[in-house]
Amino acid sequence: MEISAPAREQARDLLNFIDASPSPWHAVQAMAERLQQSGFTVLHEDARWQLASGGRHFVIRGGASLIAFVVGSAPLIERGLRLVGAHTDSPGLRVKPKPLVSGDGLLRLAVEVYGGPILATFADRDLSLAGRVAVRAGDGIEMRLVHFGAPLMRLPNLAIHMNREVNESGLKFNKQTELPLVLALSGADALDEGRFHALLAERLGVATDAIQSWELGACDTQPGAFWGAAQEFIAASQLDNLASCHAGLAALLSVPDHESTNVCAFFDHEEVGSESATGAGGSFIADVLRRIAGSIGLDDEDYRRALVRSFFISADMAHAYNPNFPAAYEPGHRVAVNAGPVIKINANQRYSTGAESAARFMRLCDKAGVPCQQYAHRADLGCGSTIGPLVAAGLGVPSVDVGSPLWAMHSIRESAGVLDHGYLIGALSAAFAD
């Protein structure tokens, strides 16, 4: 398989983006930097907005959700909005508020499972910590990002001599007792108590007593990589769903002249249900769209008319066919890696796709010159969901759920195709130019 230089460059940029984004807060920071470099200005929710045709802006809520938009030259009431959504979070292990577990000569960190990770993939890997920390600054609180790039923790596996059935029964961890991560040799209990605060303080360059609270997760230290005989595949952590965030952002930045008002919405908390102030089930997207409409002079009646003429693409990774496990797939819907974006369909509305919205996305793929595929889950297996149904229901807009094919979804290290990332960028670019 021949991989063009532009496709390889797009995939390399994706891997660099993921390497710089070990947490949702880092991902939003990385996207904000790219937006500012492209002439976008930051807006704040507690300030009045004054928008004009051609304006390029973004707004952040909660540090881990971001909405970027360009005010189009065409009247919003006539063209509606072109919306692309994705999520910034990935399943994994989050550090508890009082995490230190001391005993047996070791100091471990107590963690809580976030979302639905494949826990076995966290074992015997070089793990680090990333996220944000609340630091006391004068009379206030300052949120600081932190990332320990070097290996810091480990989840040691049990030797096969003590777990003889592991290859037949699978590697399993009790979420309470068997997931604490080895951090250090233990000292006296009195010294151990403050060691985690001291570790964070040293990294951030602040006093230990300035550390107030945190949102931290275990992260992989292995950088993203190309693999395969022709280097036609990529592997990285958090492809689900930072690959879709990167594709949406790249598409928004690729359109030179925006006639439609184009919006990229990147939400936190999808992996735990999206019901939060920063999730797709919250008010963030509706608040921003109402403010866009109001700032350019639309009343509520015209805003609702514009929504009817809008289109939402929910971009989240799709299950690529794994030939080692053929029984896990619907026989007629075995989507292939490096064969184009996948339209995801579910009769019970776990995905928001309908016949009309699917056909509309197919037309966009034709326009972009990229292939596309269709996926349906086995009827006897539970189907995952996305932000698509939540946003579509909240806004009342036509919607389609799509995504690039992915192997090992929710593993700490997932795999995808080099060509597929460029294909998705092309399709989303066509949507913004439509």
C-alpha positions in Angstrom: 0.0 0.0 0.0 1.4 3.4 -1.0 1.1 6.1 1.6 1.4 9.6 0.2 3.7 12.2 1.8 0.7 14.5 2.8 -1.1 11.6 4.4 2.0 10.6 6.4 2.5 14.2 7.4 -1.1 14.5 8.7 -0.7 11.3 10.7 2.7 12.5 12.1 1.0 15.8 13.2 -1.7 13.7 14.9 0.9 11.7 16.8 2.7 14.9 17.9 -0.6 16.3 19.0 -1.4 13.2 21.1 2.1 13.2 22.6 1.6 16.8 23.7 -1.9 15.9 25.2 -1.6 13.4 28.0 -4.8 14.6 29.6 -8.0 16.4 28.4 -6.7 19.7 29.9 -3.4 19.4 27.9 -5.4 18.6 24.8 -7.4 21.8 25.1 -4.3 23.8 25.8 -2.7 22.3 22.6 -5.8 23.1 20.5 -5.9 26.6 21.9 -2.3 27.2 20.9 -3.0 26.0 17.4 -6.1 28.2 17.1 -4.2 31.3 18.3 -1.4 30.6 15.9 -4.1 30.6 13.1 -5.6 34.0 14.1 -8.4 32.8 16.5 -9.1 35.0 19.5 -10.2 33.6 22.9 -13.6 34.6 24.2 -14.7 34.4 27.9 -18.1 33.3 29.0 -18.4 36.1 31.6 -17.7 38.9 29.1 -20.0 40.3 26.4 -19.3 39.1 22.9 -19.2 41.3 19.8 -19.0 39.2 16.7 -18.7 40.1 13.0 -18.6 38.2 9.7 -15.3 36.5 9.3 -14.6 36.5 13.1 -12.5 33.5 14.3 -12.9 32.7 18.0 -12.8 30.0 20.6 -14.1 29.6 24.2 -13.0 27.2 26.9 -15.2 25.8 29.7 -13.7 23.9 32.7 -10.3 23.7 31.1 -11.1 20.4 29.2 -13.9 21.5 26.8 -13.4 23.9 23.9 -15.6 25.3 21.2 -14.1 27.1 18.2 -16.0 28.8 15.4 -15.8 31.0 12.4 -18.6 33.5 11.7 -19.5 32.8 8.0 -20.0 35.4 5.3 -23.4 34.0 4.3 -26.5 34.9 6.5 -26.9 32.3 9.3 -30.6 32.2 8.8 -30.1 31.0 5.2 -27.1 28.6 5.6 -27.5 27.4 9.1 -24.5 26.1 11.1 -22.0 23.4 10.1 -21.1 21.6 13.4 -18.4 19.0 14.1 -18.2 17.5 17.6 -15.8 15.2 19.4 -14.6 14.5 22.9 -11.3 15.2 24.7 -11.4 12.5 27.4 -10.2 8.9 27.3 -10.9 6.1 29.7 -8.2 5.3 32.2 -7.1 5.6 35.9 -7.7 8.7 37.9 -5.8 9.5 41.2 -8.0 9.7 44.3 -8.0 12.8 46.6 -6.1 10.9 49.4 -4.1 8.5 47.2 -1.2 7.3 49.3 -1.3 3.6 50.3 1.7 2.7 52.5 2.6 -0.8 53.6 4.8 -3.8 52.8 7.7 -1.5 52.2 6.1 0.2 49.2 4.2 3.5 48.6 1.3 3.1 46.1 -1.3 5.5 44.6 -4.9 4.6 45.0 -6.8 5.2 41.7 -10.4 5.2 40.5 -11.4 3.7 37.1 -12.6 6.5 34.8 -14.9 5.2 32.0 -14.3 1.8 30.5 -10.6 1.1 29.9 -9.2 -2.3 29.2 -7.5 -2.6 32.5 -5.1 -5.4 31.5 -3.4 -3.1 29.1 -2.2 -0.8 31.9 -0.2 -3.6 33.5 3.6 -3.7 33.1 3.8 -0.4 31.2 5.8 2.7 32.0 3.2 5.0 33.4 3.3 8.6 34.4 0.9 11.3 35.7 -0.8 14.2 33.9 -3.6 16.5 34.6 -4.2 19.7 36.5 -3.6 20.9 40.0 -5.3 23.6 42.0 -2.6 25.7 43.6 -3.1 28.5 46.2 -1.9 31.8 44.8 -2.3 34.7 47.2 -5.9 34.9 48.2 -7.1 32.9 45.2 -6.6 29.6 43.4 -4.7 29.0 40.2 -5.2 26.0 38.0 -1.8 24.6 36.8 -1.2 21.8 34.2 1.3 19.1 35.2 2.9 16.3 33.3 5.6 14.0 34.5 7.1 12.9 31.2 9.4 10.2 32.7 8.1 6.8 34.0 6.8 7.4 37.5 4.5 4.4 38.3 3.8 0.9 37.5 1.1 -1.7 37.8 3.1 -5.0 38.1 1.5 -8.1 36.8 1.3 -11.3 38.9 3.7 -13.9 37.7 2.1 -16.8 35.8 3.4 -19.2 38.6 0.8 -17.5 40.9 -1.9 -17.2 38.2 -1.7 -20.4 36.2 -5.1 -19.7 34.4 -4.2 -16.2 33.1 -3.9 -17.3 29.5 -7.1 -19.2 29.6 -9.2 -16.9 31.8 -7.7 -13.5 31.0 -5.9 -11.0 33.1 -8.3 -9.4 35.6 -7.9 -6.8 38.3 -10.1 -6.1 41.3 -10.8 -2.4 40.9 -10.3 -1.6 44.6 -7.5 -3.8 45.8 -5.4 -4.7 42.8 -5.1 -1.4 40.9 -3.0 0.8 43.3 0.1 1.9 41.3 3.6 1.4 42.7 5.2 4.8 43.2 8.1 4.4 45.6 9.8 2.6 48.4 8.0 3.4 51.7 9.6 5.3 54.5 8.3 6.2 57.9 4.5 6.7 57.8 4.9 10.3 59.0 7.2 11.0 56.0 5.0 9.1 53.5 1.9 11.2 54.3 3.1 14.3 52.5 5.2 12.8 49.8 2.7 13.0 47.0 2.0 16.7 47.7 5.7 17.3 47.8 6.1 15.5 44.5 3.6 17.8 42.8 5.0 20.9 44.5 8.5 20.2 43.3 7.2 19.6 39.7 5.2 22.9 39.7 7.8 24.9 41.6 5.5 25.9 44.5 5.5 25.3 48.2 4.1 22.0 49.3 1.3 23.6 51.4 0.2 25.5 48.2 -1.2 22.2 46.7 -4.9 22.2 47.2 -6.5 19.5 45.0 -6.1 17.9 41.6 -7.5 16.0 38.7 -4.8 13.6 37.6 -4.6 10.4 35.6 -2.1 7.8 34.8 -0.8 8.2 31.3 1.5 6.2 28.9 5.0 7.4 28.4 5.5 5.6 25.0 5.3 8.1 22.2 3.0 7.5 19.2 4.6 5.5 16.3 4.1 4.3 12.8 4.2 0.5 12.3 3.6 -2.2 9.7 5.7 -3.5 6.8 4.9 -0.3 4.8 4.5 1.9 8.0 0.8 2.1 7.0 -0.5 2.0 10.6 -0.2 4.2 13.7 -0.2 3.3 17.3 -0.7 5.7 20.3 -2.7 6.3 23.4 -6.0 8.2 23.3 -6.6 7.8 19.6 -10.2 7.5 20.9 -10.9 10.3 20.6 -8.1 12.8 20.2 -7.8 11.6 16.6 -11.3 13.0 15.9 -10.4 16.3 17.8 -7.3 16.7 15.7 -9.2 16.0 12.4 -12.0 18.4 13.3 -9.6 21.2 14.2 -7.4 20.5 11.1 -10.6 20.7 8.9 -11.7 23.9 10.4 -8.3 25.5 9.8 -8.0 24.2 6.3 -11.0 26.1 4.9 -9.7 29.5 3.5 -13.1 31.3 3.1 -15.9 30.3 5.4 -19.3 31.0 3.9 -21.2 29.0 6.5 -20.8 29.6 10.2 -18.6 26.7 11.1 -18.2 25.3 14.6 -16.0 22.7 16.3 -17.1 21.5 19.7 -14.8 19.4 21.8 -16.3 18.0 25.1 -15.0 16.5 28.3 -16.7 13.5 30.1 -18.0 11.6 27.1 -16.5 8.4 28.5 -18.6 8.7 31.7 -21.9 9.8 30.1 -21.5 13.5 29.2 -23.8 14.7 31.9 -21.8 17.6 33.3 -21.3 21.3 32.8 -18.5 20.6 30.3 -20.0 17.5 28.7 -22.1 17.2 25.6 -25.1 16.7 27.7 -24.7 20.1 29.4 -25.5 23.5 28.2 -22.1 24.5 26.6 -22.9 24.0 23.0 -26.4 25.6 23.2 -25.0 28.5 25.2 -22.4 29.3 22.6 -24.7 28.9 19.6 -27.3 31.2 21.2 -24.6 33.8 21.8 -23.4 33.6 18.3 -26.9 34.1 16.9 -27.7 36.9 19.3 -24.4 38.7 18.7 -25.1 38.8 14.9 -28.6 40.1 15.4 -30.8 36.9 15.2 -33.8 36.8 17.5 -35.0 33.5 19.0 -37.3 32.7 16.1 -34.6 33.2 13.5 -32.1 31.2 15.6 -34.4 28.2 15.7 -35.0 28.6 11.9 -31.2 28.5 11.5 -30.9 25.3 13.5 -33.3 23.6 11.1 -30.9 24.4 8.3 -27.9 23.1 10.3 -26.0 19.8 10.2 -24.0 18.1 13.0 -21.3 15.5 12.5 -20.4 13.6 15.6 -16.9 12.3 15.1 -15.8 9.4 17.4 -13.7 6.4 16.5 -15.3 3.2 15.0 -14.6 -0.5 15.5 -12.3 -1.8 12.8 -12.6 -5.5 11.9 -10.1 -7.7 13.7 -9.6 -10.9 11.8 -8.4 -12.7 14.9 -11.9 -12.3 16.4 -14.4 -12.7 13.5 -17.3 -13.7 15.8 -17.3 -10.3 17.4 -18.6 -8.5 14.3 -21.8 -8.2 12.3 -20.9 -10.3 9.1 -22.0 -7.6 6.6 -20.4 -4.7 8.4 -16.7 -5.6 8.8 -15.1 -2.2 8.3 -11.5 -2.1 7.2 -8.6 0.0 8.4 -7.3 2.5 5.7 -10.6 2.3 3.9 -12.2 5.5 4.9 -14.5 7.1 7.5 -17.2 4.9 9.0 -20.9 5.9 9.2 -22.2 4.3 12.5 -25.8 3.2 12.6 -27.9 1.8 15.4 -31.7 1.3 15.3 -32.0 2.1 19.0 -30.4 5.6 18.6 -27.2 4.8 20.3 -25.9 6.6 17.2 -27.7 9.6 15.8 -27.5 8.6 12.2 -30.6 8.4 10.0 -31.0 7.6 6.3 -30.9 11.2 5.3 -28.0 12.2 7.4 -26.0 9.1 6.3 -26.7 10.0 2.6 -25.6 13.6 3.3 -22.3 12.4 4.7 -21.8 10.1 1.8 -22.2 13.0 -0.5 -19.5 15.0 1.4 -17.1 12.0 1.1 -17.8 12.0 -2.7 -17.1 15.7 -2.8 -13.8 15.2 -0.9 -12.8 12.2 -3.0 -12.6 9.8 -0.1 -14.1 6.4 0.5 -16.6 5.7 3.3 -18.0 2.7 5.0 -21.0 1.7 7.1 -21.0 0.0 10.5 -23.6 -1.7 12.6 -23.0 -3.6 15.8 -23.8 -7.3 16.4 -27.4 -7.5 17.6 -26.5 -9.8 20.5 -23.8 -7.4 21.9 -24.3 -4.1 23.7 -23.5 -1.1 21.6 -21.6 1.9 22.8 -22.8 5.4 22.2 -21.4 8.9 21.4 -22.1 12.6 21.8 -24.2 12.5 18.7 -27.6 11.6 20.2 -27.2 14.0 23.1 -26.3 17.0 20.9 -28.9 16.2 18.2 -31.6 15.9 20.9 -30.5 19.1 22.7 -30.3 21.2 19.6 -32.9 19.5 17.3 -30.5 19.4 14.4 -29.9 16.7 11.8 -27.0 14.6 12.8 -24.7 11.7 11.8 -22.2 9.7 13.8 -19.0 8.8 12.0 -15.4 7.9 12.9 -12.1 6.4 11.7 -11.6 2.7 12.1 -9.7 1.7 15.2 -8.3 -1.5 16.7 -8.3 -2.2 20.5 -10.6 0.7 21.5 -10.1 1.7 25.1 -6.7 0.0 25.3 -3.9 2.2 26.7 -2.4 1.8 23.2 -4.7 1.8 20.2 -4.0 1.3 16.5 -5.4 2.9 13.4 -4.6 3.5 9.7 -2.4 6.3 8.3 -4.7 6.9 5.4 -7.9 7.1 7.4 -6.9 10.2 9.3 -6.4 12.1 6.1 -9.7 10.7 4.8 -11.6 12.0 7.8 -9.9 15.5 7.6 -11.0 15.6 3.9 -14.6 14.7 4.7 -14.9 17.2 7.5 -13.3 19.9 5.4 -15.9 19.2 2.8 -18.6 19.7 5.4 -17.2 23.1 6.5 -17.0 24.2 2.8 -20.5 22.9 2.0 
